[in-house]
């Protein structure tokens, strides 16, 4: 059997506001269907604010853009390479296409953006377009975004004698095709990651074999780098080591890095960075927390170790295992916070969206499984080889979009009502997807790991 749901954004109860004049453009983005400028002496302009979806096809080297007002296919773009990952730029205007094996990052302009008009931000809507602007760092792998910046960690290549590097850019840099992007250049290759806080970059450091506590090309320290004249210069190293460092996340105050023996926590204090280690609890066992998720509005972060979930609370240096599986043998295929961190989402290979929510207990948040939504009536054993269910959370409301490669459609789920409220049929097999549009403040610390 196959589920069939009609795309019905009216059911979301999104209001339509008619605003008179450019200076009256305001309101909560997540509650608007459109903004119409009237009586300003210009041609009327309608801006759809639900956003758009960029979707990679598993059938061809193409990316497809859909509008979310009516599920319309807006355009299809041929990609340069056949091995790509997909994420969004720092302010969610651009789809970011990365091909690690080909030292390439390209950009598709969603066409939805806003400009600062002094007393307000004015929204615009245009047709999506593939940009000529590209980044060509060697082996771009960890791509993260925070506070209006996208940080690309290029691993480099030992065989070719190419060292690692970090590039930091904004949506404005992309739109202007800037050639003056702040950069950090290493003298050695490494599989690293970097996080940004203001003018400071916390970026991994790989020591030589005689000193390191890590295996292979993994780093074991975190350096403190300060921006000077467009380049990052090292000012120190966190006092705690982090064996086999992999994965990082941050919230409004702390930055966390995954280590073999726990989670390294860093935070600024009196113009200095302090570090401490939250040791692994017994439930971690021989596993390692190698992926971390954070959000500006969440005090706790979520760590992943061999499919197990752990809540990490840097403020009180605690770690707690979370239960989320609805059945034995189920494995997660995608994770992420909702746009205001009210929920943490786990999409599994059995076709369930598992929704965790936080409850306050003695002043500390504890995450629990609230519900699981069946998002597929297909036989999951027929999942095409190399593919899985995938999801992306809207950044202007409590909605998540789930792509089903078996049924060849994309479902829209309202996290508040826990109901499927929309369905976009695709003529191709969806591989991955990302939401694009006008994001509200405080979106999640998203990470794309390109392999």
N, C-alpha and C positions, 0 to 999 in steps of 0.2 A: 504494500500500500504506500501511497505517497500523500503527504500532507499538502493541502492547498490553502493558502491564506492570501487574501487580497490585500495589497498595500493600501492602508487606510490611515493616513496621517491625521485625518479628522478625529479618529478615535483616540488620539493622544491628547486631545483637548488643547491643541496649540492655538493660541489666539492669533488673529490677524489684526494688526494695528495700522490705521491709516494716519500717517503723520504729515503735518503740513509744514513744508519748508525744510531745508537742510539742517538748520539749527535745532530742530525738534526731534532729530533722530536719536532715540534713547530707549532704554528698556532692557529687560533680561533676555539675552539671546535665546536661551533654551525655551522661552515661552512664546517666541514670535514665529509666525509662518512667513511673513514678508514685511518689508518696509517699503512704502511708496512715497516718493517725494512729489509734492504738489505745490502749485502756486508760487514757484520760485523762479519763473521765467525760463525754465529749461524743460526739455522733453522728460516726461514722466519716466521714472526708473523703478523697477521692481526688483528687490533683492531677496532671494529665497535663503532662509537662514537655517534650515534643517541641516545643511551640509551636503557633502558628496562622499562617495566611496570610490577609492582606487582599488582595483582587483587585478591580481596577476592570474593569467591563464596557464593551466597546466598542459594545454593542448598545443600551444604555440608561444613564441617569444613576443607576447603582447601584454599590454596593460590596458584595462578598460575602466573608464570613468562613468559612474552612474550618479544622477541627481536623486536626492532623497525626498523631494516634494512629491514626485509621482513615480519614482523608480525608472525614469527615462535613461536610456543609454545615451550618453552625451558624446563620447568619442572613443576611438580605439587607437592605441599608439604601438607601433612596432619598436621593439627594444633592440639594443645593439648586441646584446649577448644572450645566451640561453640559460645561464645560471645566475639567478637573481634573488635577492631578498627585498622586502618592502617595509618601509617605515614612513613616518611623517617628519617634516621639518619642525623646528623648535616651536613655531607658532601655528602649526597645522595648515599652512597655506599650500605647501608643496608635498607631493609624493616623492619619496627618496628611493631611488632604485640603485641597489648596490650589487656589484659583482666582484666578490673578493678575489677570485681566481684571475680576473682580468684587470685588476687595479683600477676599478672604475666606480664612480658614483654619478648618477644622472638625476635630473629633476623634471617632474611634470607639475606645471602650475595648475592648481585646481580651478583658478579663476575667481575664487571667493577670498576677499581680503578686506581690510579696512585701513583708512588713513586718518591721521590725527589732524582735526580741523580746529585745534585750539581748545574749544569748550566742549568738544565731543569727538568720538570716533565715528567716522562715516563709513558704512559698508558699501562694497561694490561687488558686482557679479559679472563675470565675463566667461567666454568660452575657454575650456581648458586647453593648454598648449604644452608641447614638449620643448624644453629649453635647450639651447646650444651649450649652456654653461655646464661644466663637469668638474669633478675633482678626480685626481689621478694619483693619490697616495698609494704606496705599495701594500697590498693585502689589507684593505679596510675591513675591520672585523667588528669591534664593539662600537656601535653608534648609539649615543645616548643624547637626551635633551633635558635641559633644566633652565628655568628662569630666562627664557628667550634665547638660549644658546643651544646649538647642536654641536656635540663633541664627537669627532671621528678619531678613533685610535687605529692607526695603520701599523700592523704587526711587523712589516718589513720582511726580508727574505735572506736567510743566512747563506744559502747557496749562491745567491747573486751578490752577496756583500752589501745588501741594502738594510740600513738601520730603521728602527721604528720611528714613528712621528705621530704628533697629535695636531689636528686642525680644529679650530673653533670658529663657527660662523653663525650668523643670524639670518632670519628671512630677508632682511634688508640687504645683506651681503649677496644672497642668491638673486634677488630681483635686480640688483645693480651689477651683477656678474663681477663682483669685486675681485681684484688680484692682490689685495692687501689683507689677507686673512691671517689673524694671529696663529702662530704655529710654535710647536715645541719639537725640537729635533734631538733624537738620542744618538748614541754612538754604538748601539748594539740593537739587534732585533729582539722582540719579545712579544708574547701573547698577553697584552696588557689592557688596561682600562683607565679612563680619566674622568674625574668629576670636577665641576666648576662651582665656585662660591665667590661671586663678585670678581675682583681682580686676581683671585687666587685659583690655581689649578692643583687639585690633588691627583697626582698621576703616578702610576706604578714605576718601580725601579727594579731592574734586574742586575743582581751582582754577579761577579765571576764565579766559576765553579768551586773555587776554594772557599768561598764565603757563603754562598747561597744555601738556603734551607729548602729550596724548591727543586722540582725535577724539570728537565727539559727546558723549554723557553718560558716557563712561568716565572713571574717576578716574586719577590718575597718582602719587598718594602714599598712604602708609599712616600713619594717626594712631595715637598711643598714648593710650588713654582709661582712666581709673581710676574705679572705682565709689565714689560718695559718696552716701549717703542715698538709694539707689534710682535714682540717675541717673549716667550716665557723663560725666565731665568730661575734656576733652583736656589732656594733660600734655606733649605733644610730637609730633614727626613723625620717622619714620625718615629717616636722612640720605641714603638712596639713593632716587631717583625710579624709577617703574615705568610707562613709557609704555603706554597702552592696556591698563591693568591689567584682567585678567579671569581668574577662577578662583583658588582658594586651597586649601591643604591643610596639615595639621600632623601631627607625630608626638609622641613623648615629650619632645622638646626644641626642635624648630624649627617655624617657620611659614613657608610658602612662598606666593608670589604670582606668577602668570603675567604676563609683560611682553612687549612686542614684541622687546626686545633680550636676553631671557633670563629667568631666574627670580630674583626677589628673595627672599632668605633673611633671617629675623629670629630672634633668640634672646636670652633674658635673660641678663645677666652683671653681677654686682655691683650689683643693683638698677637696672640700665639695660638698654635694648634696643640691641643692635648689629645692623647690617644689612650685607649684602654681596650683590653680584650675581654669579650664575653665568651667564656669557655663553653665548649660543646656540652650539652647535657647527655645523659646516658642513652636517650632514645636515638641520638644521631648515630651511635655505634661506630662502625668503620667507614661510614659515608662522610662526605664533605659538603658543606653548604657552598655550592658553586654558582648559584643564581640568587639574586636579591631583587626585591621590588619595594619601592618607596613612593611616597606621595606627600606633597606639601602640607596637606591637611590631616595627615595621620601621624600620631606619635610613634606608632609601631611600624616596623617593616616586616615583610614576609620573605623568609629564606627557604630555598628548595634544596633538599639533599636526597638524591636517588628516589625522587618522587614523593618524598615525605615533606610536609609543610611545617614550618616553624615560625612562630611569631617572635620577632626580635624587638624588644623595647629598649632603645639606647638610654633613655632618661633614667631608668632604674636598673639597667644592666641585667635584664632578664631574657630568658629564652624558654619557649613553651611549645610543645608539639601540638599540632592541630589535627583533628580528625575530619576528613572530608569525603572519603570514598563511600559510595552508596552500596558497593558490592566488592567482594574480593577479586583481585586480578585486574581491576580497572586502573588504567594509567592516564595521567594528565597529558594533554597535548598543547595547552595554552593557558597562560595565567595573566592576571592584570587587575588593577584597581578600577572601580567605576570613577566617574569624573570628579566627584567630591569625596572619594575614599569612604563612602558609607558602606560599600560592599567590596569584597575581594572575590574575584571570579576565577573558577577553575573549570575549564572545558576538558572533558575526558574522551577517551577513545571509544566509549560505549554509547556516545551520543547524548550525554547529559551535561547541562550547564549547572554547575554546583555553585551556589551563592552563599558566601560566608558574610556575616555581619558582626560588628564589634559591640560588646556590652560592657559597660563600666562596672568594675568591681573593686572597691577600696581604692578608687582613684586611678585604676589601671585598666586599659582596654583588654578584653579577652574575646578572641574571635571564635565563633561557632558556626557550624553549618546551619543555615536557615531553611533552605529548600533546594531541591534539584529539579530542573526542568528538562523533560525529554524533548530534544530538538530534532530527532530523526525517527521516522518509522521504517527506515530502510534496514536491510540486513547489513550490519556493520562489517561482517566478514567479507563483503564485496568491495570494501574500500580499495580504490586503485593503489597499486604499489607505490610507496614513496610519498603518499599524500595522507592528509588527516583533516579532521574538522579544524577550522580556524576562526578566530573572532577578533573584533576590534570594538572598543568602547567609544561612544560619542563623548565629546568633550564640552558639550553644551546642554546636557540633560542625562537622566538616568536611563539610557538606552544602550543596548549592545547588539551588534550585528554578527551573526554566525553563518559562515559559509559551509555548505555541505557538498563535497565533491561527488557523492553518490547520487543525490537527488538533483544536483546542478541548480541550486538556488541559494539565496541568502535570506535568512530570517531576521526580522527585527523584534527584539524582546524588550518590553517595558519592565525595568527592574523594580519599579515601585509596585506595580500590580502583579508582577511575576507572570505576565501573559505574553504570548506571541501575537504581535499586532500588525506585522507586515511581512510580505514575501516578495522578493525580486527574483524572477526566473532568469537564468542565464543560459545562453546557447553554447556555452563552453564549460569546461571543468574548472571551478575556482580553486586556486592553489593557496592564496593568502589575500588579505584585504586590510585596508587602513582607512579610518575616518579622517576626512579633511573638512575644514570650515573655520568658523569664528569660535575659538575656544574661550571658555570662561577662565578667569584667573584660577591659579592653583591646580593646574592639571598634573597628571601623574609623571613620575620619573621613569619614562619609558626607555626600554633598551632593546636594540636589535643586535643579535649575535649572528654574524654572517659567516657561514661555513660552506 
